[in-house]
Amino acid sequence: MLSFETDSLKYGYGLPLFLALLVAARTPRLALRAATGWALLLPAQVWGVCFDWLKQAVIDSDAGAFAPLAREAVALGYQFGYLVLPTLVPVLVWAAMNRRALAAFMRVSGSGAGGQAQD
């Protein structure tokens, strides 16, 4: 009998990151945007949990019934879900929700002390 355990918290740290970005940007309608962001972050968390389970089933259990290409695909999906998605998705969702603030920031930083404003 196979038994797999997955710690879903290591795939869920994107939500506090997203909430911190919302608060730092002084986002209006914070509760609504936080709930929307949580719903948009959920698929990335599910991806990580599912590939963690697949990694345990295919790679860690050392079952020789899987082709090398399948093992590599599971390893790639696991790495992507563990290293990339939890940090990238919250930033992308925040940027999509705060395009005006991001554009204003880019305008201010482009004409700051280091940049030359051209007329």
N, CA, C and O atoms as a DFTB+ gen file, in Angstrom:
476 C
 N C O
     1  1       0.835      -1.172       0.000
     2  2       0.000       0.000       0.000
     3  2       0.887       1.245       0.000
     4  3       1.845       1.336       0.768
     5  1       0.555       2.203      -0.874
     6  2       1.309       3.441      -0.974
     7  2       0.631       4.538      -0.161
     8  3      -0.594       4.660      -0.158
     9  1       1.434       5.323       0.518
    10  2       0.924       6.442       1.299
    11  2       1.835       7.647       1.055
    12  3       3.044       7.578       1.278
    13  1       1.250       8.731       0.602
    14  2       2.023       9.924       0.292
    15  2       1.544      11.078       1.161
    16  3       0.346      11.237       1.397
    17  1       2.484      11.875       1.629
    18  2       2.168      13.059       2.409
    19  2       2.762      14.273       1.711
    20  3       3.897      14.248       1.235
    21  1       1.971      15.331       1.663
    22  2       2.416      16.559       1.026
    23  2       2.172      17.723       1.968
    24  3       1.081      17.866       2.520
    25  1       3.178      18.544       2.149
    26  2       3.038      19.742       2.956
    27  2       2.617      20.880       2.024
    28  3       3.446      21.452       1.317
    29  1       1.341      21.196       2.029
    30  2       0.817      22.200       1.105
    31  2       1.261      23.615       1.470
    32  3       1.133      24.519       0.645
    33  1       1.776      23.833       2.672
    34  2       2.214      25.167       3.064
    35  2       3.412      25.650       2.247
    36  3       3.568      26.853       2.034
    37  1       4.246      24.739       1.794
    38  2       5.404      25.188       1.026
    39  2       5.024      25.636      -0.385
    40  3       5.866      26.168      -1.108
    41  1       3.785      25.430      -0.781
    42  2       3.299      25.928      -2.062
    43  2       2.341      27.094      -1.878
    44  3       1.883      27.672      -2.863
    45  1       2.028      27.453      -0.637
    46  2       1.044      28.480      -0.362
    47  2       1.603      29.800       0.116
    48  3       0.834      30.677       0.510
    49  1       2.928      29.977       0.097
    50  2       3.484      31.234       0.586
    51  2       3.298      32.377      -0.400
    52  3       3.669      33.513      -0.106
    53  1       2.734      32.092      -1.556
    54  2       2.439      33.159      -2.506
    55  2       1.312      34.055      -2.043
    56  3       1.285      35.234      -2.397
    57  1       0.374      33.529      -1.255
    58  2      -0.738      34.341      -0.775
    59  2      -0.267      35.443       0.182
    60  3      -0.676      36.589      -0.002
    61  1       0.561      35.168       1.186
    62  2       1.066      36.279       2.010
    63  2       1.889      37.287       1.206
    64  3       1.843      38.487       1.478
    65  1       2.637      36.801       0.222
    66  2       3.397      37.699      -0.641
    67  2       2.451      38.606      -1.420
    68  3       2.684      39.810      -1.527
    69  1       1.387      38.028      -1.959
    70  2       0.393      38.799      -2.711
    71  2      -0.292      39.829      -1.812
    72  3      -0.469      40.981      -2.209
    73  1      -0.676      39.417      -0.605
    74  2      -1.325      40.339       0.320
    75  2      -0.381      41.475       0.719
    76  3      -0.814      42.619       0.852
    77  1       0.884      41.173       0.909
    78  2       1.857      42.216       1.235
    79  2       1.993      43.218       0.091
    80  3       2.105      44.420       0.330
    81  1       1.983      42.738      -1.131
    82  2       2.046      43.637      -2.283
    83  2       0.810      44.527      -2.354
    84  3       0.914      45.715      -2.657
    85  1      -0.363      43.951      -2.072
    86  2      -1.596      44.744      -2.084
    87  2      -1.558      45.837      -1.022
    88  3      -1.910      46.985      -1.295
    89  1      -1.136      45.488       0.176
    90  2      -1.096      46.463       1.263
    91  2      -0.049      47.536       0.979
    92  3      -0.298      48.717       1.223
    93  1       1.100      47.152       0.475
    94  2       2.162      48.114       0.198
    95  2       1.762      49.103      -0.893
    96  3       2.201      50.253      -0.881
    97  1       0.933      48.661      -1.833
    98  2       0.498      49.534      -2.919
    99  2      -0.740      50.348      -2.547
   100  3      -1.238      51.127      -3.359
   101  1      -1.239      50.168      -1.316
   102  2      -2.451      50.869      -0.857
   103  2      -3.593      50.670      -1.847
   104  3      -4.216      51.626      -2.308
   105  1      -3.843      49.429      -2.153
   106  2      -4.847      49.052      -3.134
   107  2      -6.252      49.353      -2.627
   108  3      -6.591      48.984      -1.503
   109  1      -7.079      50.019      -3.439
   110  2      -8.476      50.211      -3.038
   111  2      -9.241      48.891      -3.126
   112  3      -8.859      47.993      -3.876
   113  1     -10.321      48.782      -2.354
   114  2     -11.142      47.561      -2.306
   115  2     -10.254      46.353      -2.007
   116  3     -10.254      45.362      -2.737
   117  1      -9.511      46.463      -0.933
   118  2      -8.508      45.464      -0.563
   119  2      -9.109      44.072      -0.380
   120  3      -8.552      43.091      -0.872
   121  1     -10.231      43.974       0.317
   122  2     -10.829      42.659       0.590
   123  2     -11.268      41.972      -0.700
   124  3     -11.066      40.768      -0.861
   125  1     -11.862      42.724      -1.610
   126  2     -12.309      42.140      -2.879
   127  2     -11.118      41.665      -3.709
   128  3     -11.134      40.567      -4.266
   129  1     -10.102      42.492      -3.783
   130  2      -8.924      42.107      -4.572
   131  2      -8.149      40.967      -3.926
   132  3      -7.555      40.146      -4.625
   133  1      -8.151      40.909      -2.607
   134  2      -7.478      39.803      -1.912
   135  2      -8.196      38.494      -2.195
   136  3      -7.554      37.472      -2.436
   137  1      -9.524      38.516      -2.168
   138  2     -10.292      37.296      -2.461
   139  2     -10.123      36.872      -3.918
   140  3      -9.993      35.684      -4.210
   141  1     -10.124      37.835      -4.824
   142  2      -9.911      37.526      -6.240
   143  2      -8.510      36.963      -6.460
   144  3      -8.330      35.995      -7.199
   145  1      -7.531      37.569      -5.821
   146  2      -6.148      37.087      -5.942
   147  2      -5.986      35.689      -5.397
   148  3      -5.277      34.870      -5.983
   149  1      -6.646      35.400      -4.262
   150  2      -6.578      34.054      -3.698
   151  2      -7.113      33.040      -4.706
   152  3      -6.521      31.978      -4.898
   153  1      -8.229      33.367      -5.347
   154  2      -8.806      32.449      -6.338
   155  2      -7.875      32.267      -7.534
   156  3      -7.814      31.180      -8.109
   157  1      -7.157      33.311      -7.910
   158  2      -6.231      33.211      -9.041
   159  2      -4.931      32.493      -8.666
   160  3      -4.270      31.916      -9.529
   161  1      -4.570      32.528      -7.394
   162  2      -3.352      31.838      -6.943
   163  2      -3.580      30.352      -6.693
   164  3      -2.631      29.569      -6.680
   165  1      -4.813      29.972      -6.497
   166  2      -5.126      28.584      -6.152
   167  2      -4.646      27.563      -7.189
   168  3      -4.098      26.534      -6.794
   169  1      -4.824      27.796      -8.505
   170  2      -4.315      26.801      -9.468
   171  2      -2.806      26.571      -9.381
   172  3      -2.348      25.447      -9.583
   173  1      -2.033      27.603      -9.087
   174  2      -0.579      27.424      -8.945
   175  2      -0.258      26.567      -7.729
   176  3       0.670      25.759      -7.762
   177  1      -1.023      26.742      -6.658
   178  2      -0.807      25.922      -5.470
   179  2      -1.209      24.477      -5.722
   180  3      -0.532      23.552      -5.271
   181  1      -2.294      24.284      -6.433
   182  2      -2.733      22.925      -6.771
   183  2      -1.698      22.243      -7.659
   184  3      -1.420      21.054      -7.497
   185  1      -1.133      22.993      -8.591
   186  2      -0.066      22.451      -9.458
   187  2       1.078      21.910      -8.601
   188  3       1.530      20.784      -8.804
   189  1       1.541      22.707      -7.651
   190  2       2.657      22.289      -6.808
   191  2       2.339      21.063      -5.979
   192  3       3.163      20.154      -5.886
   193  1       1.155      21.016      -5.372
   194  2       0.771      19.870      -4.553
   195  2       0.653      18.615      -5.408
   196  3       1.115      17.547      -5.006
   197  1       0.038      18.733      -6.585
   198  2      -0.123      17.559      -7.462
   199  2       1.223      17.024      -7.943
   200  3       1.436      15.812      -7.970
   201  1       2.123      17.915      -8.320
   202  2       3.422      17.432      -8.781
   203  2       4.288      16.932      -7.636
   204  3       5.170      16.102      -7.853
   205  1       4.059      17.412      -6.440
   206  2       4.749      16.840      -5.284
   207  2       4.292      15.396      -5.080
   208  3       5.108      14.506      -4.839
   209  1       2.991      15.176      -5.177
   210  2       2.465      13.816      -5.061
   211  2       3.005      12.930      -6.190
   212  3       3.396      11.788      -5.947
   213  1       3.027      13.451      -7.418
   214  2       3.569      12.673      -8.538
   215  2       5.046      12.360      -8.344
   216  3       5.499      11.262      -8.668
   217  1       5.791      13.318      -7.820
   218  2       7.215      13.073      -7.566
   219  2       7.396      11.943      -6.574
   220  3       8.268      11.092      -6.749
   221  1       6.577      11.928      -5.533
   222  2       6.662      10.848      -4.554
   223  2       6.272       9.514      -5.176
   224  3       6.873       8.484      -4.870
   225  1       5.272       9.529      -6.044
   226  2       4.799       8.279      -6.645
   227  2       5.748       7.750      -7.718
   228  3       5.939       6.540      -7.835
   229  1       6.334       8.640      -8.494
   230  2       7.135       8.215      -9.641
   231  2       8.621       8.146      -9.317
   232  3       9.283       7.180      -9.697
   233  1       9.154       9.129      -8.635
   234  2      10.600       9.215      -8.439
   235  2      11.025       8.659      -7.083
   236  3      11.904       7.800      -7.011
   237  1      10.400       9.146      -6.004
   238  2      10.831       8.743      -4.666
   239  2      10.540       7.280      -4.352
   240  3      11.288       6.653      -3.601
   241  1       9.468       6.728      -4.912
   242  2       9.137       5.327      -4.632
   243  2      10.020       4.365      -5.417
   244  3       9.992       3.156      -5.185
   245  1      10.807       4.909      -6.351
   246  2      11.731       4.121      -7.158
   247  2      11.030       3.010      -7.930
   248  3      11.548       1.903      -8.068
   249  1       9.839       3.332      -8.428
   250  2       9.107       2.373      -9.259
   251  2       9.708       2.414     -10.659
   252  3       9.732       3.469     -11.293
   253  1      10.178       1.309     -11.130
   254  2      10.816       1.242     -12.436
   255  2       9.834       1.142     -13.588
   256  3      10.247       0.918     -14.726
   257  1       8.548       1.300     -13.324
   258  2       7.533       1.140     -14.359
   259  2       7.361       2.383     -15.222
   260  3       6.572       2.365     -16.167
   261  1       8.078       3.458     -14.924
   262  2       7.899       4.699     -15.670
   263  2       9.089       4.944     -16.582
   264  3      10.236       4.683     -16.221
   265  1       8.792       5.450     -17.768
   266  2       9.833       5.750     -18.745
   267  2      10.681       6.919     -18.247
   268  3      10.197       7.754     -17.482
   269  1      11.932       6.984     -18.673
   270  2      12.792       8.091     -18.248
   271  2      12.224       9.465     -18.620
   272  3      12.373      10.427     -17.867
   273  1      11.577       9.549     -19.778
   274  2      10.993      10.824     -20.186
   275  2       9.862      11.237     -19.239
   276  3       9.724      12.420     -18.928
   277  1       9.066      10.293     -18.783
   278  2       7.990      10.586     -17.837
   279  2       8.573      11.044     -16.505
   280  3       8.052      11.967     -15.880
   281  1       9.643      10.404     -16.075
   282  2      10.281      10.805     -14.816
   283  2      10.851      12.216     -14.925
   284  3      10.768      12.994     -13.975
   285  1      11.427      12.548     -16.073
   286  2      11.965      13.899     -16.280
   287  2      10.848      14.930     -16.331
   288  3      11.009      16.035     -15.812
   289  1       9.724      14.592     -16.943
   290  2       8.589      15.513     -17.006
   291  2       8.027      15.779     -15.614
   292  3       7.676      16.914     -15.291
   293  1       7.941      14.748     -14.796
   294  2       7.461      14.919     -13.419
   295  2       8.455      15.770     -12.630
   296  3       8.045      16.641     -11.862
   297  1       9.738      15.531     -12.806
   298  2      10.751      16.321     -12.103
   299  2      10.692      17.786     -12.523
   300  3      10.820      18.676     -11.682
   301  1      10.501      18.045     -13.810
   302  2      10.400      19.419     -14.294
   303  2       9.149      20.106     -13.741
   304  3       9.212      21.257     -13.307
   305  1       8.027      19.410     -13.757
   306  2       6.796      19.971     -13.210
   307  2       6.907      20.247     -11.724
   308  3       6.398      21.255     -11.234
   309  1       7.569      19.359     -11.008
   310  2       7.778      19.551      -9.565
   311  2       8.648      20.774      -9.308
   312  3       8.300      21.607      -8.471
   313  1       9.764      20.899     -10.003
   314  2      10.660      22.036      -9.815
   315  2       9.969      23.348     -10.164
   316  3      10.134      24.345      -9.461
   317  1       9.201      23.351     -11.241
   318  2       8.481      24.545     -11.661
   319  2       7.438      24.934     -10.608
   320  3       7.282      26.112     -10.289
   321  1       6.735      23.949     -10.076
   322  2       5.709      24.208      -9.076
   323  2       6.260      24.572      -7.716
   324  3       5.571      25.214      -6.923
   325  1       7.484      24.176      -7.430
   326  2       8.090      24.445      -6.121
   327  2       8.927      25.722      -6.129
   328  3       8.929      26.463      -5.146
   329  1       9.633      25.987      -7.221
   330  2      10.565      27.107      -7.254
   331  2      10.038      28.343      -7.968
   332  3      10.339      29.462      -7.551
   333  1       9.262      28.173      -9.029
   334  2       8.885      29.305      -9.872
   335  2       7.482      29.826      -9.566
   336  3       7.305      31.017      -9.309
   337  1       6.499      28.954      -9.590
   338  2       5.108      29.401      -9.469
   339  2       4.776      30.120      -8.158
   340  3       4.089      31.140      -8.206
   341  1       5.224      29.647      -6.992
   342  2       4.840      30.332      -5.753
   343  2       5.324      31.777      -5.646
   344  3       4.732      32.565      -4.909
   345  1       6.372      32.137      -6.355
   346  2       6.857      33.514      -6.290
   347  2       6.461      34.338      -7.513
   348  3       6.247      35.544      -7.393
   349  1       6.361      33.727      -8.656
   350  2       6.065      34.465      -9.881
   351  2       4.581      34.800     -10.013
   352  3       4.241      35.923     -10.383
   353  1       3.705      33.864      -9.723
   354  2       2.268      34.079      -9.919
   355  2       1.732      35.217      -9.054
   356  3       0.971      36.036      -9.572
   357  1       2.082      35.323      -7.762
   358  2       1.567      36.458      -6.990
   359  2       1.992      37.814      -7.549
   360  3       1.205      38.760      -7.547
   361  1       3.209      37.911      -8.018
   362  2       3.690      39.173      -8.574
   363  2       2.952      39.496      -9.873
   364  3       2.582      40.647     -10.103
   365  1       2.736      38.496     -10.718
   366  2       2.011      38.729     -11.962
   367  2       0.560      39.098     -11.721
   368  3       0.027      39.979     -12.396
   369  1      -0.089      38.440     -10.772
   370  2      -1.489      38.764     -10.454
   371  2      -1.569      40.170      -9.875
   372  3      -2.463      40.935     -10.236
   373  1      -0.647      40.523      -8.981
   374  2      -0.634      41.868      -8.424
   375  2      -0.412      42.907      -9.518
   376  3      -1.089      43.935      -9.538
   377  1       0.525      42.654     -10.424
   378  2       0.806      43.599     -11.506
   379  2      -0.406      43.767     -12.416
   380  3      -0.688      44.874     -12.875
   381  1      -1.119      42.687     -12.676
   382  2      -2.317      42.779     -13.517
   383  2      -3.420      43.570     -12.811
   384  3      -4.187      44.276     -13.467
   385  1      -3.507      43.461     -11.506
   386  2      -4.545      44.179     -10.758
   387  2      -4.180      45.643     -10.509
   388  3      -5.069      46.455     -10.254
   389  1      -2.924      45.990     -10.575
   390  2      -2.460      47.340     -10.253
   391  2      -1.665      47.954     -11.401
   392  3      -0.562      48.461     -11.199
   393  1      -2.224      47.905     -12.588
   394  2      -1.504      48.431     -13.749
   395  2      -1.249      49.926     -13.641
   396  3      -0.179      50.399     -14.026
   397  1      -2.224      50.683     -13.118
   398  2      -2.037      52.132     -12.998
   399  2      -0.913      52.471     -12.026
   400  3      -0.061      53.307     -12.323
   401  1      -0.913      51.822     -10.869
   402  2       0.138      52.085      -9.882
   403  2       1.505      51.682     -10.430
   404  3       2.504      52.360     -10.192
   405  1       1.537      50.584     -11.160
   406  2       2.796      50.129     -11.741
   407  2       3.275      51.094     -12.822
   408  3       4.470      51.378     -12.912
   409  1       2.353      51.601     -13.642
   410  2       2.717      52.575     -14.678
   411  2       3.198      53.873     -14.048
   412  3       4.159      54.473     -14.531
   413  1       2.542      54.318     -12.973
   414  2       2.984      55.536     -12.287
   415  2       4.361      55.343     -11.682
   416  3       5.196      56.246     -11.732
   417  1       4.604      54.174     -11.113
   418  2       5.920      53.873     -10.561
   419  2       6.983      53.886     -11.644
   420  3       8.083      54.394     -11.428
   421  1       6.671      53.337     -12.795
   422  2       7.647      53.304     -13.885
   423  2       7.938      54.712     -14.402
   424  3       9.073      55.020     -14.765
   425  1       6.907      55.574     -14.435
   426  2       7.129      56.958     -14.874
   427  2       8.007      57.702     -13.877
   428  3       8.918      58.430     -14.272
   429  1       7.739      57.523     -12.586
   430  2       8.518      58.217     -11.556
   431  2       9.944      57.713     -11.532
   432  3      10.875      58.514     -11.440
   433  1      10.142      56.408     -11.614
   434  2      11.489      55.868     -11.551
   435  2      12.273      56.168     -12.825
   436  3      13.503      56.213     -12.786
   437  1      11.602      56.370     -13.938
   438  2      12.283      56.676     -15.195
   439  2      12.801      58.102     -15.247
   440  3      13.771      58.378     -15.953
   441  1      12.171      59.017     -14.510
   442  2      12.616      60.408     -14.530
   443  2      13.276      60.800     -13.223
   444  3      13.350      61.985     -12.896
   445  1      13.757      59.821     -12.471
   446  2      14.391      60.083     -11.175
   447  2      15.789      60.632     -11.330
   448  3      16.162      61.117     -12.398
   449  1      16.565      60.556     -10.257
   450  2      17.902      61.134     -10.219
   451  2      18.847      60.484     -11.217
   452  3      19.740      61.140     -11.754
   453  1      18.651      59.198     -11.464
   454  2      19.571      58.507     -12.366
   455  2      19.245      58.689     -13.838
   456  3      20.118      58.536     -14.692
   457  1      17.985      59.017     -14.143
   458  2      17.583      59.123     -15.544
   459  2      17.542      60.570     -15.994
   460  3      17.324      61.469     -15.182
   461  1      17.746      60.800     -17.255
   462  2      17.709      62.128     -17.843
   463  2      16.362      62.291     -18.528
   464  3      16.031      61.519     -19.429
   465  1      15.590      63.270     -18.121
   466  2      14.316      63.553     -18.782
   467  2      14.589      64.331     -20.060
   468  3      15.309      65.329     -20.049
   469  1      14.021      63.875     -21.141
   470  2      14.238      64.528     -22.421
   471  2      12.976      65.226     -22.849
   472  3      11.882      64.670     -22.749
   473  1      13.126      66.461     -23.334
   474  2      11.964      67.240     -23.774
   475  2      11.821      67.181     -25.265
   476  3      10.899      67.777     -25.821
